[in-house]
């Protein structure tokens, strides 16, 4: 993106950001600087507060004229839960040019959209010279809805002056969402990482929509606007327009299923902010209950039914790709342990699921395992009996046996059951969502095509570089496009509640299944 190679190798993400700011000092990073969310009206749905762009700067880019809103159609709708999925959700979308007075309409029926709520615009400006495109301005719009009813399906339409989704000829643009229930009930969620823009990514989206999940977890490397993924400002392949393609591709599913993202190495974009996440903060509205002052907006948690979900940012602990290594000063790990302690103490929560990008345990020949994750977080997974860890980073499907203390405590064959309270943790790499595939050093082994081996040659990324290791925990390997489906079934107190986990190929075939069980509280 503009920093000489030799210089960039010695720079952190923040240092590269400062270099780019100085080089492009006559251009603005997030045009308009501070973004203000005024209090909005609309009866039961109220949002308010103040948000600030990651790096507010003076307005020096040319102002963009608005056009007649009747000719501008919103696109790229995507949903995300707020801090409480029972009562809060944010609807986000994009418009191709500046519009006036954006808003959302919402109601319990498609014919009753009388509630009209103002929305917030986050304008992201990328000047020519930062990556592959010329000057490019993107307009992301967000409407945070609160005081919703648990377990309720709502209809919504997004618009602006000149484009009102309540008008009869625009009713086909409406979307729906359903809030989390107030009580424990069965539900399904899906997960993958490393999607990008491709025919395979689109196929996975379509297949996921057919699972009817309550929500979807995206374990990092979302759109690949920066295809190099090193968090370096000289990554000349960076193209902000990739995000326009990605959000348009994903809209068919994300407009009705909360798309909960975690940030990977390809999601660090040095131009927009010192932490590399300024662009992501413009595009996504995620729960804001993460660690204070950690500079990690992709770190958060939420609870759905009897299950707590925690999103972590492994860029903070990655030895392999150290652009943001140590950025939180340890506050992310402190916050993470506090979340685990809180959730395990709750009588309403049975399962704790953690998702993040870099793998603790994987045998890919590309990235394999991240020593920073093993060092920093795996002891906490084991201390608090995390039920399932979901990763991306390596573009394939791989599932481990049950692991504790860096060793196999129980072989977990396809169709087997793990009991994390006494046995350990199962790790799933689900990084084959759409980008080009990697490779294994051992043969594929999946449902209907088992090829069991005693050990697999691999490596782990440590502070001093790669270290070879031979592992016995690689149970399922599948080198093709796929995703994860998890069915959660509550149970009465004292009986076993379950996570039924399935790996599903792009073809729709099942490639893996196993169960995680623990006694309900």
VMD Tcl script that draws the C-alpha trace (Angstrom):
set ca {
  {0.00 0.00 0.00}
  {2.94 2.36 -0.22}
  {5.68 1.51 2.33}
  {9.00 0.22 0.96}
  {9.44 -3.50 1.60}
  {12.57 -3.29 3.75}
  {11.04 -0.55 5.87}
  {7.71 -2.33 6.29}
  {9.37 -5.49 7.59}
  {10.51 -3.55 10.67}
  {7.23 -1.69 11.22}
  {4.24 -2.51 13.38}
  {0.76 -1.87 12.02}
  {0.61 1.47 13.86}
  {3.98 2.60 12.46}
  {2.92 1.74 8.92}
  {-0.28 3.69 9.43}
  {1.66 6.77 10.51}
  {3.94 6.43 7.48}
  {0.95 6.36 5.15}
  {-0.70 9.31 6.88}
  {2.42 11.37 6.33}
  {2.74 10.28 2.70}
  {-0.90 11.02 1.89}
  {-1.29 13.98 4.25}
  {-3.42 15.89 1.77}
  {-6.02 13.18 1.64}
  {-8.49 12.08 4.28}
  {-8.74 8.54 5.63}
  {-12.28 8.41 6.87}
  {-13.88 11.39 5.26}
  {-15.67 13.74 7.56}
  {-13.69 12.67 10.61}
  {-15.85 12.08 13.65}
  {-19.16 10.39 12.97}
  {-22.02 11.28 15.25}
  {-25.00 9.08 16.00}
  {-27.76 11.34 17.14}
  {-30.56 9.95 19.26}
  {-33.22 8.61 16.92}
  {-36.92 8.28 17.45}
  {-39.34 5.50 16.72}
  {-41.24 4.35 19.79}
  {-39.82 1.14 21.19}
  {-36.78 1.19 18.92}
  {-34.22 3.65 20.22}
  {-30.55 4.04 19.39}
  {-28.15 6.74 20.44}
  {-24.67 7.73 21.51}
  {-21.54 8.93 19.80}
  {-19.12 7.02 17.61}
  {-15.78 8.33 16.44}
  {-13.90 7.31 13.36}
  {-10.69 5.46 14.11}
  {-8.52 8.39 12.99}
  {-10.50 11.61 12.55}
  {-8.86 14.00 10.11}
  {-9.73 17.27 8.44}
  {-12.03 17.14 5.41}
  {-9.65 17.51 2.49}
  {-11.02 15.04 -0.06}
  {-13.39 16.46 -2.67}
  {-17.00 16.50 -1.46}
  {-19.27 14.03 -3.24}
  {-22.55 15.40 -4.55}
  {-25.70 13.50 -3.73}
  {-27.96 12.27 -6.51}
  {-31.71 11.76 -6.69}
  {-32.36 9.04 -4.11}
  {-34.99 7.41 -6.32}
  {-32.17 6.13 -8.54}
  {-30.04 4.73 -5.69}
  {-30.78 1.22 -4.39}
  {-29.24 0.02 -1.11}
  {-27.25 -3.21 -1.27}
  {-25.04 -5.42 0.89}
  {-27.44 -5.71 3.81}
  {-25.98 -7.61 6.76}
  {-27.15 -8.17 10.32}
  {-25.32 -8.43 13.64}
  {-26.48 -8.90 17.19}
  {-26.01 -6.20 19.78}
  {-24.81 -7.03 23.28}
  {-28.09 -8.84 24.01}
  {-29.34 -10.91 21.02}
  {-32.77 -11.16 22.62}
  {-33.46 -7.43 22.30}
  {-30.75 -5.83 20.12}
  {-29.75 -6.14 16.50}
  {-27.99 -3.86 14.03}
  {-28.99 -3.72 10.39}
  {-26.18 -2.52 8.12}
  {-26.08 -1.83 4.40}
  {-24.25 0.07 1.70}
  {-25.18 2.68 -0.89}
  {-23.08 3.34 -4.01}
  {-23.23 7.15 -3.69}
  {-24.04 9.67 -0.99}
  {-27.74 9.84 -0.08}
  {-29.81 12.08 2.14}
  {-31.51 11.05 5.39}
  {-31.00 7.26 5.40}
  {-33.38 5.28 7.59}
  {-34.83 1.90 8.40}
  {-38.48 0.89 8.64}
  {-39.45 -2.00 10.89}
  {-42.58 -3.84 11.96}
  {-44.09 -7.19 12.90}
  {-45.77 -7.48 9.47}
  {-44.60 -6.50 5.99}
  {-47.70 -4.34 5.61}
  {-47.02 -2.43 8.84}
  {-43.72 -0.58 8.59}
  {-44.85 2.62 10.25}
  {-41.85 2.82 12.57}
  {-39.15 4.83 10.84}
  {-35.75 5.17 12.48}
  {-32.82 7.33 11.39}
  {-29.60 5.55 10.42}
  {-25.92 6.47 10.72}
  {-23.58 6.80 7.73}
  {-19.91 5.89 8.01}
  {-18.02 7.18 4.99}
  {-14.77 5.46 4.07}
  {-12.44 7.20 1.62}
  {-9.49 5.43 0.00}
  {-7.27 7.65 -2.15}
  {-5.50 6.61 -5.32}
  {-2.08 5.21 -4.51}
  {-3.33 3.21 -1.52}
  {-3.65 -0.13 -3.23}
  {-4.93 -1.03 -6.67}
  {-7.78 1.39 -7.32}
  {-8.14 5.09 -7.94}
  {-9.94 7.35 -5.47}
  {-12.77 5.30 -4.01}
  {-15.44 6.33 -1.51}
  {-17.71 3.84 0.23}
  {-20.85 4.65 2.19}
  {-21.81 2.22 4.94}
  {-25.08 2.72 6.79}
  {-26.03 1.29 10.19}
  {-29.23 1.27 12.24}
  {-29.02 -0.13 15.77}
  {-32.33 -1.45 17.07}
  {-32.96 -1.94 20.78}
  {-35.89 -2.81 23.04}
  {-36.96 -5.58 20.67}
  {-39.06 -8.52 21.82}
  {-37.28 -11.86 22.39}
  {-38.09 -14.62 19.92}
  {-39.91 -12.23 17.57}
  {-39.63 -12.12 13.79}
  {-39.49 -8.59 12.38}
  {-39.77 -7.26 8.85}
  {-37.57 -4.37 7.84}
  {-36.74 -2.20 4.88}
  {-33.84 0.20 4.44}
  {-34.00 3.43 2.51}
  {-33.26 7.13 2.22}
  {-34.83 10.27 0.85}
  {-36.39 9.27 -2.47}
  {-36.31 5.51 -1.75}
  {-38.95 4.36 0.77}
  {-39.22 0.57 1.19}
  {-42.79 0.97 2.51}
  {-43.99 1.97 -0.95}
  {-45.85 -0.82 -2.72}
  {-43.42 -1.18 -5.62}
  {-40.46 -1.59 -3.21}
  {-41.96 -4.20 -0.86}
  {-39.83 -6.81 -2.62}
  {-36.75 -5.22 -1.03}
  {-37.85 -6.11 2.52}
  {-35.85 -8.41 4.77}
  {-36.55 -10.22 8.03}
  {-34.73 -11.14 11.22}
  {-35.62 -13.04 14.39}
  {-34.34 -12.14 17.84}
  {-32.97 -14.75 20.23}
  {-35.53 -16.47 22.47}
  {-35.94 -15.53 26.11}
  {-35.52 -19.13 27.25}
  {-33.48 -22.18 26.34}
  {-34.63 -23.82 23.12}
  {-33.05 -25.92 20.36}
  {-31.28 -23.95 17.62}
  {-28.73 -24.30 14.83}
  {-25.77 -22.14 13.89}
  {-23.20 -22.35 11.12}
  {-19.55 -21.31 10.88}
  {-16.58 -20.99 8.56}
  {-13.57 -18.77 7.87}
  {-11.62 -17.46 4.88}
  {-14.43 -16.71 2.47}
  {-13.56 -13.92 0.04}
  {-15.35 -13.49 -3.28}
  {-15.72 -16.55 -5.52}
  {-18.18 -19.04 -6.96}
  {-17.34 -21.38 -4.08}
  {-18.04 -18.63 -1.54}
  {-21.41 -18.01 -3.14}
  {-22.21 -21.72 -3.17}
  {-21.41 -22.03 0.54}
  {-23.65 -19.03 1.28}
  {-26.54 -20.66 -0.55}
  {-26.05 -23.95 1.27}
  {-25.85 -22.20 4.64}
  {-29.13 -20.40 3.97}
  {-30.73 -23.83 3.55}
  {-29.63 -24.88 7.06}
  {-31.88 -22.17 8.55}
  {-29.32 -21.17 11.19}
  {-30.08 -18.71 13.99}
  {-26.73 -17.03 13.29}
  {-23.47 -17.56 11.42}
  {-19.90 -17.25 12.73}
  {-17.22 -16.01 10.33}
  {-13.81 -16.86 11.81}
  {-11.80 -14.15 10.07}
  {-10.32 -13.30 6.66}
  {-13.64 -11.97 5.47}
  {-13.41 -10.35 2.03}
  {-9.66 -10.29 1.24}
  {-9.52 -6.62 0.32}
  {-5.84 -7.08 1.24}
  {-4.90 -10.39 -0.44}
  {-1.35 -10.45 0.98}
  {-2.51 -10.76 4.57}
  {0.74 -9.75 6.25}
  {-0.62 -6.55 7.76}
  {1.98 -4.61 5.78}
  {1.32 -1.27 4.18}
  {3.21 -2.20 1.01}
  {0.63 -4.85 0.13}
  {-0.02 -3.39 -3.33}
  {-2.83 -5.83 -4.10}
  {-5.10 -4.06 -1.61}
  {-8.37 -3.04 -3.24}
  {-11.16 -1.54 -1.17}
  {-13.64 -2.31 -3.97}
  {-13.43 -6.00 -3.05}
  {-15.66 -5.18 -0.10}
  {-18.39 -3.93 -2.46}
  {-18.31 -7.31 -4.21}
  {-18.24 -9.25 -0.95}
  {-21.21 -7.52 0.66}
  {-23.25 -7.88 -2.52}
  {-22.37 -11.59 -2.68}
  {-23.22 -12.22 0.98}
  {-26.45 -10.24 1.12}
  {-28.74 -13.14 0.20}
  {-27.98 -14.85 3.52}
  {-26.62 -12.07 5.77}
  {-29.72 -9.88 5.30}
  {-31.70 -12.37 7.41}
  {-29.10 -14.26 9.46}
  {-26.81 -12.35 11.86}
  {-23.32 -12.52 10.36}
  {-21.00 -12.45 13.38}
  {-17.43 -11.83 12.24}
  {-14.04 -12.21 13.87}
  {-10.95 -10.54 12.40}
  {-8.08 -12.38 10.73}
  {-4.75 -11.32 9.27}
  {-6.31 -10.32 5.92}
  {-8.66 -7.96 7.81}
  {-5.83 -5.67 8.94}
  {-5.72 -2.73 6.51}
  {-2.97 -0.30 7.47}
  {-4.28 2.78 5.68}
  {-7.36 3.44 7.78}
  {-6.15 3.38 11.40}
  {-3.16 2.52 13.61}
  {-4.64 -0.86 14.56}
  {-5.57 -1.70 10.96}
  {-9.27 -2.03 11.78}
  {-10.60 1.40 10.81}
  {-12.07 0.01 7.61}
  {-13.72 -2.86 9.50}
  {-15.25 -0.43 11.99}
  {-16.86 1.41 9.08}
  {-18.29 -1.79 7.58}
  {-19.44 -3.74 10.64}
  {-21.39 -3.00 13.82}
  {-20.58 -5.70 16.36}
  {-21.28 -6.01 20.10}
  {-19.23 -3.43 21.99}
  {-18.74 -5.41 25.20}
  {-15.08 -6.33 24.55}
  {-12.06 -5.25 26.59}
  {-11.79 -1.51 27.17}
  {-8.91 0.31 25.46}
  {-7.67 -2.88 23.77}
  {-7.91 -1.47 20.21}
  {-9.57 -4.72 19.15}
  {-13.13 -4.10 17.87}
  {-13.53 -7.74 16.79}
  {-13.36 -9.00 20.39}
  {-16.79 -9.49 21.97}
  {-19.24 -12.04 23.35}
  {-22.92 -12.82 23.17}
  {-25.33 -15.38 24.59}
  {-27.95 -17.27 22.59}
  {-30.15 -19.63 24.59}
  {-27.93 -21.90 26.68}
  {-24.78 -21.08 24.69}
  {-22.18 -18.34 25.15}
  {-20.07 -17.38 22.13}
  {-16.76 -15.50 22.39}
  {-14.92 -13.87 19.49}
  {-11.17 -13.34 19.93}
  {-8.52 -11.53 17.86}
  {-5.40 -13.73 17.46}
  {-3.54 -10.98 15.57}
  {-2.81 -9.76 19.11}
  {-0.91 -12.97 19.94}
  {0.35 -14.18 16.55}
  {4.04 -15.02 16.19}
  {3.57 -15.96 12.53}
  {2.13 -12.59 11.42}
  {3.22 -10.09 14.10}
  {1.90 -6.79 12.69}
  {-0.41 -6.39 15.71}
  {1.46 -8.64 18.15}
  {0.89 -7.40 21.70}
  {-1.43 -4.57 20.67}
  {-3.79 -5.11 23.63}
  {-1.00 -5.22 26.20}
  {-2.50 -8.39 27.65}
  {-5.94 -6.88 28.25}
  {-7.61 -9.20 25.72}
  {-6.49 -12.31 27.61}
  {-7.51 -10.79 30.95}
  {-10.95 -9.97 29.53}
  {-11.23 -13.44 27.99}
  {-10.62 -15.19 31.30}
  {-13.16 -12.94 33.02}
  {-15.74 -13.88 30.36}
  {-15.02 -17.59 30.79}
  {-15.32 -17.31 34.56}
  {-18.61 -15.39 34.28}
  {-20.17 -17.81 31.80}
  {-19.13 -20.92 33.73}
  {-20.66 -19.42 36.89}
  {-23.99 -18.72 35.18}
  {-26.83 -21.17 35.79}
  {-28.34 -20.22 32.42}
  {-25.32 -21.16 30.28}
  {-24.27 -24.71 29.49}
  {-21.93 -24.36 26.49}
  {-19.06 -21.96 25.83}
  {-17.88 -21.73 22.22}
  {-14.86 -19.72 21.12}
  {-14.17 -18.69 17.54}
  {-11.17 -16.87 16.11}
  {-8.87 -16.98 13.11}
  {-5.41 -18.51 13.71}
  {-5.40 -22.21 14.62}
  {-4.20 -23.66 17.88}
  {-4.04 -27.10 16.29}
  {-3.86 -27.72 12.54}
  {-1.57 -29.65 10.20}
  {-1.91 -27.55 7.04}
  {1.30 -27.19 5.08}
  {0.58 -23.43 4.81}
  {0.11 -21.99 8.33}
  {-0.31 -25.08 10.56}
  {-0.51 -24.17 14.27}
  {-0.06 -20.78 15.97}
  {2.20 -20.96 19.03}
  {0.92 -17.64 20.37}
  {-2.59 -19.06 20.66}
  {-1.33 -22.23 22.33}
  {0.75 -20.22 24.76}
  {-1.77 -17.51 25.60}
  {-5.24 -19.06 25.38}
  {-5.16 -22.87 25.27}
  {-4.49 -23.08 29.04}
  {-7.66 -21.04 29.57}
  {-9.65 -23.25 27.19}
  {-8.65 -26.21 29.34}
  {-9.05 -24.50 32.71}
  {-12.62 -23.48 31.93}
  {-13.56 -26.53 29.82}
  {-14.36 -24.70 26.57}
  {-16.74 -26.91 24.63}
  {-15.67 -26.13 21.07}
  {-12.99 -23.99 19.39}
  {-13.65 -22.91 15.78}
  {-10.86 -21.53 13.58}
  {-10.08 -20.53 10.00}
  {-6.71 -19.38 8.58}
  {-5.91 -22.74 6.98}
  {-8.05 -23.28 3.88}
  {-9.36 -26.78 4.53}
  {-11.39 -28.76 7.04}
  {-9.59 -30.44 9.92}
  {-10.86 -31.71 13.24}
  {-8.84 -32.90 16.20}
  {-9.29 -35.58 18.79}
  {-9.97 -34.39 22.34}
  {-6.89 -32.52 23.51}
  {-5.59 -31.46 26.91}
  {-2.06 -30.56 27.91}
  {-0.94 -30.70 24.26}
  {-1.77 -34.41 24.14}
  {-4.68 -36.59 23.03}
  {-6.82 -37.49 26.03}
  {-9.37 -39.38 23.95}
  {-9.56 -40.45 20.33}
  {-12.73 -38.99 18.83}
  {-13.75 -41.02 15.77}
  {-16.40 -39.78 13.35}
  {-19.69 -40.15 15.20}
  {-18.03 -40.10 18.63}
  {-18.90 -38.05 21.72}
  {-16.64 -35.74 23.73}
  {-17.23 -34.72 27.36}
  {-15.27 -31.49 27.88}
  {-15.91 -31.31 31.62}
  {-13.57 -34.24 32.15}
  {-11.74 -34.89 28.88}
  {-10.53 -31.74 27.11}
  {-11.22 -29.57 24.06}
  {-12.04 -30.33 20.42}
  {-10.67 -27.94 17.76}
  {-12.18 -27.52 14.29}
  {-10.52 -25.69 11.42}
  {-13.28 -24.65 9.01}
  {-11.29 -22.42 6.68}
  {-12.55 -23.65 3.31}
  {-15.33 -21.11 2.76}
  {-14.29 -19.89 -0.67}
  {-10.61 -18.98 -1.10}
  {-8.11 -21.21 -2.89}
  {-7.38 -24.40 -0.97}
  {-4.15 -25.36 0.84}
  {-2.73 -28.85 1.37}
  {-2.09 -31.51 4.00}
  {1.05 -33.56 4.53}
  {-1.14 -36.60 5.28}
  {-3.93 -38.11 3.17}
  {-7.53 -36.94 3.47}
  {-9.62 -38.84 6.01}
  {-13.33 -38.04 6.30}
  {-16.74 -39.68 6.65}
  {-17.03 -42.59 4.26}
  {-13.35 -42.25 3.26}
  {-11.48 -42.85 6.52}
  {-7.72 -43.15 6.20}
  {-6.40 -43.32 9.75}
  {-2.71 -42.69 10.36}
  {-0.69 -42.96 13.54}
  {0.90 -39.53 13.26}
  {1.16 -36.48 11.01}
  {4.24 -34.35 10.33}
  {3.53 -30.65 10.87}
  {4.93 -27.48 12.46}
  {4.07 -24.73 14.92}
  {4.84 -21.01 14.58}
  {6.85 -19.83 17.57}
  {8.46 -16.51 18.44}
  {11.75 -17.70 17.00}
  {10.23 -19.15 13.83}
  {8.75 -22.44 12.71}
  {9.36 -25.57 14.77}
  {8.60 -29.00 13.34}
  {6.38 -31.34 15.32}
  {4.85 -34.76 14.82}
  {1.27 -34.92 16.07}
  {-1.25 -37.65 16.85}
  {-4.36 -35.46 17.21}
  {-5.35 -34.96 13.54}
  {-8.52 -37.03 13.26}
  {-10.47 -35.70 10.23}
  {-8.97 -34.02 7.14}
  {-10.92 -32.87 4.10}
  {-9.36 -30.80 1.34}
  {-12.30 -29.15 -0.36}
  {-14.84 -26.39 0.23}
  {-17.01 -26.84 3.31}
  {-18.54 -25.28 6.41}
  {-19.63 -26.22 9.92}
  {-23.17 -26.84 11.17}
  {-23.87 -27.08 14.91}
  {-27.22 -28.17 16.38}
  {-27.71 -27.20 20.02}
  {-30.22 -29.20 22.06}
  {-30.93 -28.14 25.67}
  {-31.91 -30.66 28.32}
  {-33.48 -30.63 31.79}
  {-31.12 -30.04 34.70}
  {-28.87 -33.00 35.33}
  {-29.42 -34.52 31.89}
  {-26.99 -34.28 28.99}
  {-27.38 -31.28 26.72}
  {-25.60 -31.62 23.38}
  {-23.84 -29.91 20.53}
  {-24.16 -32.03 17.41}
  {-21.39 -30.84 15.09}
  {-21.28 -31.61 11.38}
  {-18.78 -30.76 8.68}
  {-20.69 -30.24 5.43}
  {-19.09 -30.09 2.00}
  {-20.02 -27.63 -0.72}
  {-21.76 -30.57 -2.40}
  {-24.07 -30.94 0.60}
  {-22.44 -34.21 1.66}
  {-21.54 -34.72 5.32}
  {-17.80 -35.15 5.83}
  {-17.68 -35.33 9.64}
  {-19.95 -35.48 12.65}
  {-19.43 -35.73 16.38}
  {-21.19 -34.74 19.59}
  {-20.14 -32.58 22.53}
  {-22.13 -33.37 25.68}
  {-22.29 -31.96 29.21}
  {-24.82 -32.08 32.01}
  {-27.28 -29.19 31.92}
  {-27.32 -26.80 34.84}
}
mol new
graphics top color blue
foreach p $ca { graphics top sphere $p radius 0.5 }
foreach p [lrange $ca 0 end-1] q [lrange $ca 1 end] { graphics top cylinder $p $q radius 0.2 }
display resetview
